[in-house]
Amino acid sequence: MRVLLIEDDPQLGDGITVGLRQAGYAVDWVKDGLAADHALASEDFDAAVLDLGLPKLSGMDLLRRLRDRVQPLPVLILTARDATADKIAGLDAGADDYLVKPVDLDELAARLRAVTRRASGRAAPLLRHGEVTLDPAGRRVTMADFPVELSAREFAVLQTLMENAGRVMTRSQLESSIYGWRDEPDSNALEVHIHHLRKKLGADFIKTLRGVGYTIPR
């Protein structure tokens, strides 16, 4: 899952970036509202964590621009503003959740899972397909109730495919969901991850549509 962190405090931004990456997220971090607006208009993210007191363009103005473009991206506001009026304004402007600093990183990760789950129309916290179950919170995969050991990248690819079961995901869509700006994957890295997943979950679990992409059929 790829998250855009929009935070101008260098110490807090660094801590959140490191913490979310350790939790399995691909995180890109920008430090002002205009840079965030450009990133959100030009690239795909699964969620955004948004501070309100930003330079160049305020968090509220950025949120309004995002919703004016009818982008359904889940947005979690993370701010020091704890007044009820601020919370109401943020949620009414289009935020999906509102957290007050300081934040517990485990709670932040849980709330990100919740807002992205709701955005996809999925109520259950676990992803299931056939005998395979993926637990995003525990970062565990089982097949017929037996644990399956996956690397962090393999887990990310599988999660993206299971969240979009029945849809064909192009190479660029998959890479965008699991790699941030700082990552430079090898040209065949995705194919290697898919190959390893098929060895562990079965050759037919992930289908290839040549020239199009990959899918887990419903």
C-alpha positions as CSV (number, residue, x, y, z in Angstrom):
1,M,0.0,0.0,0.0
2,R,1.4,3.4,-1.0
3,V,0.9,6.4,1.3
4,L,1.6,10.0,0.7
5,L,2.7,11.7,4.0
6,I,2.2,15.5,3.9
7,E,4.0,16.9,7.0
8,D,6.4,19.9,7.4
9,D,7.9,18.9,10.7
10,P,11.2,17.1,9.8
11,Q,11.5,15.1,13.0
12,L,7.8,14.0,13.1
13,G,7.8,13.3,9.3
14,D,10.9,11.2,9.6
15,G,9.5,9.2,12.5
16,I,6.2,8.5,10.8
17,T,8.0,7.6,7.5
18,V,10.2,5.1,9.2
19,G,7.4,3.6,11.3
20,L,5.0,3.1,8.4
21,R,7.7,1.6,6.3
22,Q,8.4,-0.9,9.1
23,A,4.7,-1.7,9.1
24,G,4.9,-2.6,5.4
25,Y,3.8,0.7,3.7
26,A,5.5,2.3,0.8
27,V,5.7,5.9,2.0
28,D,6.5,9.1,0.0
29,W,6.9,12.2,2.1
30,V,6.4,15.9,1.0
31,K,6.8,18.9,3.2
32,D,4.5,21.6,1.8
33,G,1.0,21.8,0.3
34,L,2.0,22.7,-3.2
35,A,4.4,19.7,-3.6
36,A,1.6,17.5,-2.2
37,D,-0.9,18.9,-4.7
38,H,1.4,18.2,-7.6
39,A,2.1,14.6,-6.3
40,L,-1.6,13.9,-5.8
41,A,-2.6,15.3,-9.2
42,S,0.1,13.3,-11.1
43,E,0.6,10.0,-9.2
44,D,-1.5,7.2,-7.7
45,F,-1.6,6.7,-3.9
46,D,-3.7,4.4,-1.7
47,A,-4.1,7.0,1.1
48,A,-2.8,10.3,2.3
49,V,-1.8,11.5,5.8
50,L,-2.3,15.2,5.9
51,D,-1.1,17.9,8.3
52,L,-3.2,21.1,8.3
53,G,-0.5,23.7,9.1
54,L,1.5,23.4,5.9
55,P,3.6,26.1,4.1
56,K,2.7,27.3,0.6
57,L,-0.8,25.7,0.7
58,S,-2.7,24.9,3.8
59,G,-3.9,21.4,4.5
60,M,-7.5,22.5,4.3
61,D,-7.0,24.2,0.9
62,L,-5.2,21.1,-0.4
63,L,-8.0,18.9,0.8
64,R,-10.6,21.1,-1.0
65,R,-8.6,21.0,-4.2
66,L,-8.4,17.2,-4.0
67,R,-12.1,16.8,-3.5
68,D,-12.9,19.5,-6.2
69,R,-11.0,17.1,-8.6
70,V,-13.4,14.4,-7.4
71,Q,-10.4,12.2,-6.3
72,P,-11.8,9.6,-3.9
73,L,-8.4,9.1,-2.2
74,P,-8.8,8.2,1.5
75,V,-7.4,11.1,3.6
76,L,-6.5,11.0,7.2
77,I,-5.8,14.4,8.8
78,L,-3.0,14.3,11.4
79,T,-2.7,17.7,13.2
80,A,-2.1,19.4,16.5
81,R,-5.5,21.2,16.2
82,D,-7.7,19.4,18.7
83,A,-10.7,21.8,18.8
84,T,-14.0,20.2,18.0
85,A,-14.7,22.9,15.4
86,D,-11.4,22.0,13.6
87,K,-12.4,18.3,13.5
88,I,-15.8,19.1,12.2
89,A,-14.4,21.4,9.5
90,G,-11.8,18.8,8.4
91,L,-14.3,15.9,8.2
92,D,-16.9,18.1,6.4
93,A,-14.2,19.2,3.9
94,G,-13.8,15.6,2.8
95,A,-11.3,13.9,5.2
96,D,-12.1,10.3,6.1
97,D,-10.5,10.4,9.5
98,Y,-9.0,12.9,12.0
99,L,-6.2,12.2,14.4
100,V,-4.6,14.6,16.9
101,K,-0.8,14.7,17.5
102,P,1.1,13.2,19.1
103,V,0.1,9.9,17.5
104,D,0.7,6.3,18.3
105,L,2.1,4.7,15.1
106,D,0.2,1.4,15.6
107,E,-3.0,3.4,15.8
108,L,-2.1,5.4,12.7
109,A,-1.4,2.2,10.8
110,A,-4.7,0.7,12.0
111,R,-6.7,3.8,11.0
112,L,-5.0,3.7,7.5
113,R,-6.1,0.1,7.1
114,A,-9.6,1.1,8.1
115,V,-10.0,4.1,5.8
116,T,-8.6,2.2,2.8
117,R,-10.8,-0.8,3.6
118,R,-13.9,1.4,3.7
119,A,-12.8,3.1,0.4
120,S,-12.6,-0.3,-1.3
121,G,-16.1,-1.2,-0.1
122,R,-14.7,-4.1,2.0
123,A,-16.1,-4.7,5.5
124,A,-14.1,-7.7,6.6
125,P,-10.5,-7.0,8.0
126,L,-9.2,-10.2,6.4
127,L,-8.7,-10.9,2.7
128,R,-9.7,-14.4,1.6
129,H,-9.5,-16.1,-1.8
130,G,-10.0,-19.9,-1.9
131,E,-7.8,-21.4,0.8
132,V,-5.6,-18.3,1.1
133,T,-6.2,-15.8,3.9
134,L,-4.2,-12.6,4.2
135,D,-4.2,-10.6,7.5
136,P,-3.1,-7.0,6.7
137,A,-2.9,-6.1,10.4
138,G,-0.8,-9.1,11.5
139,R,1.0,-9.2,8.1
140,R,0.3,-13.0,8.0
141,V,-0.7,-15.3,5.2
142,T,-2.1,-18.8,5.6
143,M,-3.1,-21.4,3.1
144,A,-5.5,-24.1,4.3
145,D,-4.7,-22.8,7.8
146,F,-1.0,-23.4,7.4
147,P,1.3,-20.3,7.6
148,V,3.0,-19.2,4.3
149,E,6.3,-17.3,4.7
150,L,6.5,-14.3,2.4
151,S,9.0,-11.5,2.0
152,A,7.8,-7.9,2.5
153,R,7.6,-7.3,-1.2
154,E,5.8,-10.6,-1.9
155,F,3.3,-9.7,0.8
156,A,2.7,-6.3,-0.7
157,V,2.1,-7.7,-4.2
158,L,-0.3,-10.3,-2.9
159,Q,-2.2,-7.8,-0.8
160,T,-2.7,-5.5,-3.8
161,L,-3.8,-8.4,-6.0
162,M,-6.2,-9.7,-3.4
163,E,-7.7,-6.3,-2.7
164,N,-8.4,-6.0,-6.4
165,A,-9.5,-9.6,-7.0
166,G,-11.3,-9.9,-10.3
167,R,-9.5,-6.9,-11.8
168,V,-6.5,-7.0,-14.0
169,M,-3.6,-5.0,-12.5
170,T,-1.0,-3.7,-14.9
171,R,2.7,-3.8,-14.1
172,S,2.7,0.0,-13.5
173,Q,-0.2,-0.2,-11.1
174,L,1.4,-3.0,-9.1
175,E,4.7,-1.2,-9.0
176,S,3.1,2.0,-8.0
177,S,1.3,0.4,-5.1
178,I,4.5,-1.2,-3.6
179,Y,7.4,1.1,-4.5
180,G,7.9,4.7,-3.3
181,W,10.1,7.4,-4.9
182,R,13.2,6.3,-3.1
183,D,12.9,2.7,-4.4
184,E,14.5,1.6,-7.6
185,P,13.3,-1.9,-8.4
186,D,15.1,-4.1,-10.9
187,S,13.5,-4.4,-14.2
188,N,12.3,-7.9,-13.5
189,A,11.6,-7.5,-9.8
190,L,7.9,-7.8,-10.1
191,E,8.1,-10.9,-12.2
192,V,10.3,-12.5,-9.6
193,H,7.8,-11.7,-6.8
194,I,5.0,-13.2,-8.9
195,H,7.1,-16.3,-9.6
196,H,7.8,-16.8,-5.8
197,L,4.1,-16.3,-5.0
198,R,3.0,-19.0,-7.5
199,K,5.6,-21.4,-6.0
200,K,4.1,-20.9,-2.6
201,L,0.4,-20.5,-3.4
202,G,0.0,-22.6,-6.5
203,A,0.8,-22.0,-10.2
204,D,-2.8,-21.0,-11.0
205,F,-3.4,-18.7,-8.1
206,I,-2.2,-15.6,-10.0
207,K,-3.1,-15.4,-13.7
208,T,-1.1,-13.6,-16.3
209,L,-2.9,-11.7,-19.2
210,R,-0.1,-11.3,-21.6
211,G,0.6,-7.7,-22.6
212,V,-1.9,-6.5,-20.0
213,G,-1.0,-7.6,-16.4
214,Y,-1.9,-9.9,-13.6
215,T,-5.1,-10.9,-11.8
216,I,-6.5,-13.2,-9.1
217,P,-9.8,-14.3,-10.7
218,R,-12.9,-14.2,-8.6
